[in-house]
Amino acid sequence: MVARVLIIGGYGNFGSYIAKSLAPDPEIQLLIGGRSQPKATIFAARLAAANPAEGHAIDIGGDLAAAFARIRPDIVVHTTGPFQNQDYRVARACIGQGCHYMDLADARRFVISIGELDAAARARGVLVVSGASSVPCLTAAAIDHYRPGFARLDTADYGISAAQQTNRGLATTSAVLSYVGKPLPRLREGRMRRVFGWQNTHAVRYPELGLRLFGNCDIPDLDLFPRRYPDLRDIRFAAGHELKILHAGTWALGWLVRIGLIRSLDAHAERLLKLAFLFDRFGSSRSGFHMFLSGEGHDGRPKRVRFFIVARSGHGPYIPCMPAILLAKRLARGEIAVRGATPCLDLIALDDYLGALKGLDISVHADRADA
């Protein structure tokens, strides 16, 4: 039986990547959802879909129970952010409908609290997954892959560097700007300490990409990982613009938030996004992810692992979209027996994640430095 997969925000930034990846699958019928019925229908018609794709009007602020009853999805992929100010109305509506749910949320509280729906999801026999994206899915998969090589894992330091010439949606921009300059807790020296969004600027030298700048970001991992990896003493996640001038500009605006001259930058997201587009000709379509792990090896000596993913040709957005793509395919085939509500942990191994990226203009660089 072909699974009906509804992508909310299906013609948008991340939704379109997911739709294009799922379209050729013979076990899936795509349902493209968005506030504009014409846009959804036009986008659906352009997909090279194995089964006829449909376009549907759907507004997450409207009557979702009625919409799901009309559309009849088996699986829902929620891509419409930002998630920082959303509740679980979409996930609850999926549970009511009896269909599986996943989202691409990176909002800290939204992802870590999804367990509130666990009992309801189990009762209905559905899987509800939050954070089916780079964080915490890829990041946990990478740590889990390398963790057995450590007797003690002390530090996880990782980040994402965006390409300047890439699809940048307003929702993603708003999500990042919502915490720039604002305090956020993270594990430092064994204690939860306060840092500020987009500050603590540091540089990382990437293979192929050269030197990229990074600043603090707020993600679910900062709460999830101290419990998941109790020997960790330091966790840092950071993000950065490809262009150093834009990174420095965001850093400076963050100081205006920190000292109280600006309440929050997300209110200015549309104007700042338009401004950033003006710099596209000075950038590239290359983005990257890095993770540095350090601690003690089983021989008692210091141990370090460095892991990079480099994306070219504008293929970077496929990296955060891949968990939703893989989960949708596996659910459509009945390959996942897990039910309940959970952050996207322990569902996709690193080898499976990286294997799904083959065929794209993406490469992996990993090295191990044992002192």
C-alpha positions as a LaTeX table, in Angstrom:
\begin{tabular}{lrrr}
\hline
Residue & $x$ (\AA) & $y$ (\AA) & $z$ (\AA) \\
\hline
Met1 & 0.00 & 0.00 & 0.00 \\
Val2 & 1.36 & 3.40 & $-1.01$ \\
Ala3 & 1.86 & 5.80 & 1.91 \\
Arg4 & 0.42 & 9.31 & 1.59 \\
Val5 & 3.12 & 11.72 & 2.81 \\
Leu6 & 2.03 & 15.28 & 3.48 \\
Ile7 & 4.79 & 17.90 & 3.57 \\
Ile8 & 3.58 & 21.07 & 5.29 \\
Gly9 & 5.53 & 23.88 & 3.66 \\
Gly10 & 6.16 & 21.51 & 0.77 \\
Tyr11 & 6.96 & 24.18 & $-1.81$ \\
Gly12 & 9.12 & 26.15 & 0.64 \\
Asn13 & 12.83 & 26.09 & 1.33 \\
Phe14 & 13.42 & 22.77 & 3.11 \\
Gly15 & 10.09 & 21.27 & 2.08 \\
Ser16 & 10.99 & 21.44 & $-1.60$ \\
Tyr17 & 14.25 & 19.52 & $-1.06$ \\
Ile18 & 12.39 & 16.81 & 0.85 \\
Ala19 & 9.68 & 16.62 & $-1.81$ \\
Lys20 & 12.16 & 16.27 & $-4.66$ \\
Ser21 & 13.97 & 13.49 & $-2.80$ \\
Leu22 & 10.80 & 11.54 & $-1.98$ \\
Ala23 & 9.06 & 12.03 & $-5.34$ \\
Pro24 & 10.67 & 9.06 & $-7.20$ \\
Asp25 & 9.84 & 6.60 & $-4.39$ \\
Pro26 & 7.17 & 4.13 & $-5.60$ \\
Glu27 & 6.02 & 3.51 & $-2.02$ \\
Ile28 & 5.10 & 7.18 & $-1.49$ \\
Gln29 & 2.42 & 9.50 & $-2.80$ \\
Leu30 & 3.40 & 13.10 & $-2.10$ \\
Leu31 & 0.91 & 15.64 & $-0.80$ \\
Ile32 & 2.30 & 19.17 & $-1.05$ \\
Gly33 & 0.77 & 21.41 & 1.59 \\
Gly34 & 0.95 & 25.17 & 1.94 \\
Arg35 & $-1.19$ & 28.22 & 2.50 \\
Ser36 & $-1.46$ & 28.80 & $-1.26$ \\
Gln37 & $-3.43$ & 26.12 & $-3.09$ \\
Pro38 & $-2.22$ & 27.32 & $-6.53$ \\
Lys39 & 1.44 & 27.26 & $-5.48$ \\
Ala40 & 1.05 & 23.80 & $-3.94$ \\
Thr41 & $-0.69$ & 22.45 & $-7.04$ \\
Ile42 & 1.85 & 23.93 & $-9.46$ \\
Phe43 & 4.80 & 22.62 & $-7.46$ \\
Ala44 & 3.21 & 19.16 & $-7.18$ \\
Ala45 & 2.63 & 19.02 & $-10.93$ \\
Arg46 & 6.31 & 19.80 & $-11.62$ \\
Leu47 & 7.62 & 16.93 & $-9.49$ \\
Ala48 & 8.91 & 13.84 & $-11.26$ \\
Ala49 & 6.78 & 11.73 & $-8.93$ \\
Ala50 & 6.39 & 7.96 & $-9.10$ \\
Asn51 & 2.78 & 8.41 & $-7.97$ \\
Pro52 & 0.64 & 11.44 & $-8.86$ \\
Ala53 & 1.48 & 14.23 & $-6.41$ \\
Glu54 & $-1.30$ & 16.39 & $-5.00$ \\
Gly55 & $-1.38$ & 20.01 & $-3.90$ \\
His56 & $-3.39$ & 20.97 & $-0.83$ \\
Ala57 & $-4.17$ & 24.21 & 0.98 \\
Ile58 & $-3.31$ & 23.96 & 4.67 \\
Asp59 & $-2.65$ & 26.57 & 7.35 \\
Ile60 & $-1.11$ & 25.41 & 10.63 \\
Gly61 & $-3.08$ & 28.15 & 12.37 \\
Gly62 & $-6.39$ & 26.82 & 11.05 \\
Asp63 & $-8.56$ & 23.76 & 11.66 \\
Leu64 & $-5.98$ & 21.02 & 11.31 \\
Ala65 & $-8.35$ & 18.21 & 12.28 \\
Ala66 & $-10.62$ & 19.10 & 9.38 \\
Ala67 & $-7.66$ & 19.54 & 7.02 \\
Phe68 & $-6.17$ & 16.14 & 7.90 \\
Ala69 & $-9.56$ & 14.45 & 7.60 \\
Arg70 & $-9.81$ & 15.91 & 4.09 \\
Ile71 & $-6.22$ & 15.18 & 3.00 \\
Arg72 & $-5.92$ & 11.75 & 4.73 \\
Pro73 & $-2.13$ & 11.63 & 5.27 \\
Asp74 & $-0.34$ & 8.59 & 6.64 \\
Ile75 & 2.79 & 10.58 & 7.44 \\
Val76 & 3.19 & 14.33 & 8.02 \\
Val77 & 6.47 & 16.22 & 7.64 \\
His78 & 6.22 & 19.65 & 9.27 \\
Thr79 & 8.77 & 22.11 & 7.82 \\
Thr80 & 7.04 & 25.41 & 8.50 \\
Gly81 & 9.12 & 27.31 & 11.05 \\
Pro82 & 10.23 & 29.09 & 13.01 \\
Phe83 & 9.44 & 26.64 & 15.81 \\
Gln84 & 10.62 & 28.88 & 18.65 \\
Asn85 & 7.12 & 30.23 & 19.24 \\
Gln86 & 5.06 & 27.24 & 18.11 \\
Asp87 & 3.14 & 24.75 & 20.23 \\
Tyr88 & 2.39 & 21.12 & 19.41 \\
Arg89 & $-0.91$ & 21.69 & 17.63 \\
Val90 & 0.32 & 20.06 & 14.41 \\
Ala91 & 1.71 & 17.02 & 16.22 \\
Arg92 & $-1.47$ & 16.71 & 18.31 \\
Ala93 & $-3.60$ & 16.87 & 15.18 \\
Cys94 & $-1.49$ & 14.07 & 13.66 \\
Ile95 & $-2.02$ & 11.93 & 16.74 \\
Gly96 & $-5.76$ & 12.60 & 16.50 \\
Gln97 & $-5.72$ & 11.59 & 12.85 \\
Gly98 & $-3.64$ & 8.48 & 13.59 \\
Cys99 & $-0.76$ & 9.44 & 11.30 \\
His100 & 2.97 & 9.63 & 11.94 \\
Tyr101 & 4.58 & 13.05 & 12.46 \\
Met102 & 8.05 & 14.53 & 12.15 \\
Asp103 & 9.40 & 18.07 & 12.07 \\
Leu104 & 12.65 & 19.87 & 11.27 \\
Ala105 & 12.59 & 21.94 & 14.45 \\
Asp106 & 15.83 & 23.21 & 15.97 \\
Ala107 & 14.09 & 25.17 & 18.74 \\
Arg108 & 15.54 & 24.03 & 22.04 \\
Arg109 & 12.43 & 23.84 & 24.22 \\
Phe110 & 10.18 & 22.62 & 21.39 \\
Val111 & 12.36 & 19.57 & 20.68 \\
Ile112 & 13.31 & 18.58 & 24.21 \\
Ser113 & 9.70 & 18.72 & 25.46 \\
Ile114 & 8.14 & 16.62 & 22.70 \\
Gly115 & 7.95 & 13.73 & 25.18 \\
Glu116 & 4.83 & 15.41 & 26.58 \\
Leu117 & 3.00 & 13.69 & 23.72 \\
Asp118 & 4.52 & 10.25 & 24.28 \\
Ala119 & 1.57 & 8.60 & 26.01 \\
Ala120 & $-0.93$ & 9.94 & 23.48 \\
Ala121 & 1.24 & 8.87 & 20.53 \\
Arg122 & 1.71 & 5.36 & 21.93 \\
Ala123 & $-2.02$ & 5.02 & 22.55 \\
Arg124 & $-2.68$ & 5.83 & 18.88 \\
Gly125 & 0.19 & 3.66 & 17.63 \\
Val126 & 2.04 & 6.47 & 15.86 \\
Leu127 & 5.57 & 7.84 & 15.87 \\
Val128 & 6.05 & 11.54 & 16.68 \\
Val129 & 9.59 & 12.83 & 16.06 \\
Ser130 & 10.88 & 16.33 & 16.69 \\
Gly131 & 14.23 & 17.62 & 15.44 \\
Ala132 & 14.49 & 15.36 & 12.39 \\
Ser133 & 17.35 & 17.48 & 11.12 \\
Ser134 & 21.05 & 18.17 & 11.62 \\
Val135 & 20.44 & 18.76 & 15.32 \\
Pro136 & 20.06 & 16.56 & 17.22 \\
Cys137 & 19.91 & 13.72 & 14.67 \\
Leu138 & 23.22 & 14.13 & 12.82 \\
Thr139 & 25.10 & 15.45 & 15.84 \\
Ala140 & 24.05 & 12.57 & 18.11 \\
Ala141 & 24.71 & 10.03 & 15.35 \\
Ala142 & 28.25 & 11.37 & 14.94 \\
Ile143 & 29.00 & 11.27 & 18.67 \\
Asp144 & 27.49 & 7.77 & 18.98 \\
His145 & 29.68 & 6.60 & 16.08 \\
Tyr146 & 32.94 & 7.78 & 17.63 \\
Arg147 & 32.06 & 7.42 & 21.33 \\
Pro148 & 33.15 & 3.74 & 21.66 \\
Gly149 & 36.72 & 4.79 & 20.84 \\
Phe150 & 36.88 & 6.94 & 23.98 \\
Ala151 & 37.30 & 5.75 & 27.53 \\
Arg152 & 36.05 & 9.19 & 28.52 \\
Leu153 & 34.56 & 11.84 & 26.25 \\
Asp154 & 35.18 & 15.32 & 27.67 \\
Thr155 & 34.33 & 17.80 & 24.92 \\
Ala156 & 32.04 & 18.06 & 21.91 \\
Asp157 & 32.65 & 21.21 & 19.87 \\
Tyr158 & 30.76 & 21.48 & 16.59 \\
Gly159 & 29.03 & 23.84 & 14.20 \\
Ile160 & 27.51 & 24.66 & 10.82 \\
Ser161 & 28.81 & 27.20 & 8.32 \\
Ala162 & 26.18 & 28.28 & 5.79 \\
Ala163 & 26.88 & 29.02 & 2.15 \\
Gln164 & 26.18 & 32.56 & 1.05 \\
Gln165 & 24.67 & 31.43 & $-2.25$ \\
Thr166 & 22.01 & 29.10 & $-0.91$ \\
Asn167 & 18.27 & 29.12 & $-0.39$ \\
Arg168 & 17.75 & 31.05 & 2.84 \\
Gly169 & 14.18 & 31.18 & 4.07 \\
Leu170 & 12.65 & 33.82 & 6.31 \\
Ala171 & 11.67 & 31.22 & 8.92 \\
Thr172 & 15.24 & 29.96 & 9.33 \\
Thr173 & 16.56 & 33.51 & 9.50 \\
Ser174 & 13.97 & 34.44 & 12.13 \\
Ala175 & 14.83 & 31.37 & 14.19 \\
Val176 & 18.52 & 32.25 & 14.35 \\
Leu177 & 17.94 & 35.94 & 14.98 \\
Ser178 & 15.57 & 35.16 & 17.85 \\
Tyr179 & 18.49 & 34.30 & 20.15 \\
Val180 & 21.29 & 36.50 & 18.78 \\
Gly181 & 22.62 & 38.59 & 21.67 \\
Lys182 & 20.43 & 36.81 & 24.21 \\
Pro183 & 21.63 & 34.63 & 27.11 \\
Leu184 & 21.53 & 30.89 & 26.75 \\
Pro185 & 22.85 & 28.14 & 29.04 \\
Arg186 & 25.39 & 25.59 & 27.91 \\
Leu187 & 27.71 & 23.12 & 29.58 \\
Arg188 & 31.15 & 24.62 & 30.29 \\
Glu189 & 33.74 & 23.10 & 32.62 \\
Gly190 & 31.17 & 20.66 & 33.96 \\
Arg191 & 28.50 & 23.26 & 34.83 \\
Met192 & 25.66 & 24.93 & 32.99 \\
Arg193 & 26.89 & 28.49 & 32.43 \\
Arg194 & 25.44 & 31.49 & 30.63 \\
Val195 & 26.75 & 32.50 & 27.21 \\
Phe196 & 25.25 & 34.82 & 24.61 \\
Gly197 & 23.95 & 34.05 & 21.14 \\
Trp198 & 26.37 & 34.69 & 18.27 \\
Gln199 & 29.17 & 35.71 & 20.65 \\
Asn200 & 32.39 & 33.93 & 21.67 \\
Thr201 & 33.56 & 34.31 & 18.08 \\
His202 & 36.05 & 31.68 & 16.99 \\
Ala203 & 37.46 & 30.41 & 13.70 \\
Val204 & 37.61 & 26.92 & 12.23 \\
Arg205 & 39.70 & 25.96 & 9.21 \\
Tyr206 & 37.80 & 23.59 & 6.92 \\
Pro207 & 39.06 & 21.35 & 4.15 \\
Glu208 & 38.30 & 23.11 & 0.85 \\
Leu209 & 36.48 & 26.02 & 2.52 \\
Gly210 & 39.33 & 27.67 & 4.38 \\
Leu211 & 38.75 & 29.75 & 7.51 \\
Arg212 & 35.14 & 30.26 & 8.64 \\
Leu213 & 33.91 & 32.26 & 11.66 \\
Phe214 & 31.44 & 30.95 & 14.26 \\
Gly215 & 29.39 & 32.18 & 17.21 \\
Asn216 & 27.18 & 30.58 & 19.88 \\
Cys217 & 23.82 & 29.14 & 18.85 \\
Asp218 & 20.93 & 27.76 & 20.88 \\
Ile219 & 19.92 & 24.20 & 19.97 \\
Pro220 & 18.24 & 21.19 & 21.66 \\
Asp221 & 21.57 & 19.38 & 22.04 \\
Leu222 & 22.62 & 21.78 & 24.79 \\
Asp223 & 19.96 & 20.23 & 27.04 \\
Leu224 & 19.80 & 16.72 & 25.59 \\
Phe225 & 23.49 & 15.83 & 25.48 \\
Pro226 & 24.56 & 16.47 & 29.10 \\
Arg227 & 22.06 & 13.75 & 30.06 \\
Arg228 & 22.83 & 11.51 & 27.12 \\
Tyr229 & 26.63 & 11.70 & 27.55 \\
Pro230 & 27.12 & 12.26 & 31.29 \\
Asp231 & 30.94 & 12.34 & 31.16 \\
Leu232 & 30.91 & 15.45 & 28.93 \\
Arg233 & 32.24 & 18.60 & 30.55 \\
Asp234 & 31.96 & 20.99 & 27.61 \\
Ile235 & 29.47 & 21.23 & 24.77 \\
Arg236 & 29.54 & 24.03 & 22.23 \\
Phe237 & 27.46 & 24.41 & 19.11 \\
Ala238 & 28.08 & 27.39 & 16.86 \\
Ala239 & 27.07 & 28.65 & 13.46 \\
Gly240 & 28.40 & 31.22 & 11.07 \\
His241 & 28.02 & 33.07 & 7.81 \\
Glu242 & 30.38 & 32.28 & 4.97 \\
Leu243 & 31.21 & 35.97 & 4.56 \\
Lys244 & 33.15 & 37.36 & 7.49 \\
Ile245 & 31.65 & 40.83 & 7.08 \\
Leu246 & 28.12 & 39.44 & 7.54 \\
His247 & 29.24 & 37.38 & 10.52 \\
Ala248 & 30.78 & 40.47 & 12.11 \\
Gly249 & 27.64 & 42.48 & 11.39 \\
Thr250 & 25.43 & 39.91 & 13.12 \\
Trp251 & 27.87 & 39.86 & 16.06 \\
Ala252 & 27.65 & 43.65 & 16.36 \\
Leu253 & 23.85 & 43.61 & 16.22 \\
Gly254 & 23.92 & 40.98 & 18.93 \\
Trp255 & 25.68 & 43.44 & 21.21 \\
Leu256 & 22.85 & 45.93 & 20.65 \\
Val257 & 20.44 & 43.24 & 21.87 \\
Arg258 & 22.68 & 42.35 & 24.80 \\
Ile259 & 22.88 & 45.93 & 26.08 \\
Gly260 & 19.15 & 46.47 & 25.56 \\
Leu261 & 19.06 & 48.90 & 22.62 \\
Ile262 & 17.21 & 46.32 & 20.51 \\
Arg263 & 14.74 & 43.91 & 22.07 \\
Ser264 & 15.14 & 41.11 & 19.54 \\
Leu265 & 16.50 & 40.85 & 16.00 \\
Asp266 & 13.86 & 38.43 & 14.72 \\
Ala267 & 11.43 & 41.34 & 14.34 \\
His268 & 13.84 & 42.67 & 11.68 \\
Ala269 & 14.41 & 39.33 & 9.96 \\
Glu270 & 12.85 & 40.23 & 6.61 \\
Arg271 & 14.92 & 43.39 & 6.17 \\
Leu272 & 18.13 & 41.72 & 7.31 \\
Leu273 & 17.55 & 38.77 & 4.98 \\
Lys274 & 17.08 & 41.12 & 2.02 \\
Leu275 & 20.29 & 42.91 & 3.00 \\
Ala276 & 22.17 & 39.60 & 3.17 \\
Phe277 & 21.05 & 38.69 & $-0.36$ \\
Leu278 & 22.89 & 41.76 & $-1.67$ \\
Phe279 & 26.18 & 40.07 & $-0.76$ \\
Asp280 & 25.53 & 36.84 & $-2.66$ \\
Arg281 & 27.93 & 37.69 & $-5.49$ \\
Phe282 & 30.79 & 37.79 & $-2.98$ \\
Gly283 & 30.13 & 34.30 & $-1.65$ \\
Ser284 & 29.88 & 30.73 & $-2.87$ \\
Ser285 & 27.52 & 27.75 & $-2.78$ \\
Arg286 & 29.76 & 25.80 & $-0.38$ \\
Ser287 & 28.72 & 25.07 & 3.19 \\
Gly288 & 30.10 & 22.86 & 5.93 \\
Phe289 & 29.59 & 21.00 & 9.20 \\
His290 & 32.31 & 20.18 & 11.70 \\
Met291 & 32.56 & 18.22 & 14.93 \\
Phe292 & 35.59 & 18.00 & 17.20 \\
Leu293 & 35.54 & 15.41 & 19.98 \\
Ser294 & 38.22 & 15.16 & 22.65 \\
Gly295 & 38.84 & 13.11 & 25.76 \\
Glu296 & 40.81 & 10.08 & 26.84 \\
Gly297 & 41.40 & 6.94 & 24.82 \\
His298 & 41.29 & 3.40 & 26.16 \\
Asp299 & 45.08 & 3.47 & 26.38 \\
Gly300 & 44.91 & 6.34 & 28.88 \\
Arg301 & 46.27 & 8.87 & 26.42 \\
Pro302 & 44.52 & 12.05 & 25.18 \\
Lys303 & 42.36 & 11.38 & 22.14 \\
Arg304 & 40.78 & 13.67 & 19.56 \\
Val305 & 38.52 & 13.14 & 16.53 \\
Arg306 & 37.89 & 15.77 & 13.83 \\
Phe307 & 34.96 & 15.25 & 11.46 \\
Phe308 & 33.89 & 17.50 & 8.57 \\
Ile309 & 31.13 & 17.48 & 5.97 \\
Val310 & 31.59 & 19.83 & 3.01 \\
Ala311 & 28.72 & 20.53 & 0.62 \\
Arg312 & 29.15 & 22.15 & $-2.78$ \\
Ser313 & 26.83 & 23.18 & $-5.63$ \\
Gly314 & 24.21 & 24.44 & $-3.17$ \\
His315 & 23.57 & 20.92 & $-1.85$ \\
Gly316 & 24.00 & 21.93 & 1.79 \\
Pro317 & 20.25 & 22.02 & 2.59 \\
Tyr318 & 20.01 & 18.29 & 1.85 \\
Ile319 & 22.01 & 17.65 & 5.04 \\
Pro320 & 19.38 & 18.97 & 7.50 \\
Cys321 & 16.59 & 17.48 & 5.35 \\
Met322 & 18.01 & 13.95 & 5.23 \\
Pro323 & 16.56 & 12.64 & 8.54 \\
Ala324 & 13.02 & 13.50 & 7.46 \\
Ile325 & 13.65 & 11.90 & 4.06 \\
Leu326 & 15.00 & 8.68 & 5.58 \\
Leu327 & 12.31 & 8.44 & 8.25 \\
Ala328 & 9.51 & 9.01 & 5.73 \\
Lys329 & 10.89 & 6.27 & 3.47 \\
Arg330 & 11.26 & 3.80 & 6.35 \\
Leu331 & 7.83 & 4.53 & 7.79 \\
Ala332 & 6.28 & 4.12 & 4.35 \\
Arg333 & 7.79 & 0.62 & 4.19 \\
Gly334 & 6.88 & $-0.31$ & 7.75 \\
Glu335 & 10.55 & $-0.57$ & 8.70 \\
Ile336 & 10.26 & 1.39 & 11.98 \\
Ala337 & 8.52 & $-0.32$ & 14.87 \\
Val338 & 9.13 & 2.47 & 17.41 \\
Arg339 & 6.04 & 4.34 & 18.58 \\
Gly340 & 5.62 & 7.31 & 20.88 \\
Ala341 & 6.99 & 10.86 & 20.92 \\
Thr342 & 10.72 & 11.54 & 20.99 \\
Pro343 & 13.47 & 13.88 & 19.85 \\
Cys344 & 15.20 & 12.48 & 16.75 \\
Leu345 & 17.70 & 10.29 & 18.58 \\
Asp346 & 18.64 & 6.62 & 18.03 \\
Leu347 & 16.63 & 6.41 & 14.81 \\
Ile348 & 19.36 & 6.95 & 12.18 \\
Ala349 & 22.97 & 5.74 & 12.40 \\
Leu350 & 25.80 & 7.89 & 11.03 \\
Asp351 & 26.67 & 5.42 & 8.26 \\
Asp352 & 23.05 & 5.45 & 7.06 \\
Tyr353 & 22.93 & 9.23 & 7.22 \\
Leu354 & 26.14 & 9.68 & 5.22 \\
Gly355 & 25.19 & 6.90 & 2.83 \\
Ala356 & 22.00 & 8.77 & 1.94 \\
Leu357 & 24.11 & 11.79 & 0.94 \\
Lys358 & 25.97 & 9.84 & $-1.74$ \\
Gly359 & 25.20 & 11.06 & $-5.21$ \\
Leu360 & 25.14 & 14.66 & $-4.02$ \\
Asp361 & 28.06 & 17.08 & $-4.28$ \\
Ile362 & 28.95 & 16.42 & $-0.65$ \\
Ser363 & 32.14 & 14.97 & 0.82 \\
Val364 & 33.15 & 13.75 & 4.27 \\
His365 & 36.56 & 14.37 & 5.84 \\
Ala366 & 37.43 & 12.59 & 9.08 \\
Asp367 & 40.73 & 12.34 & 10.89 \\
Arg368 & 41.83 & 11.14 & 14.28 \\
Ala369 & 44.61 & 12.74 & 16.29 \\
Asp370 & 45.79 & 10.70 & 19.24 \\
Ala371 & 48.38 & 12.57 & 21.30 \\
\hline
\end{tabular}
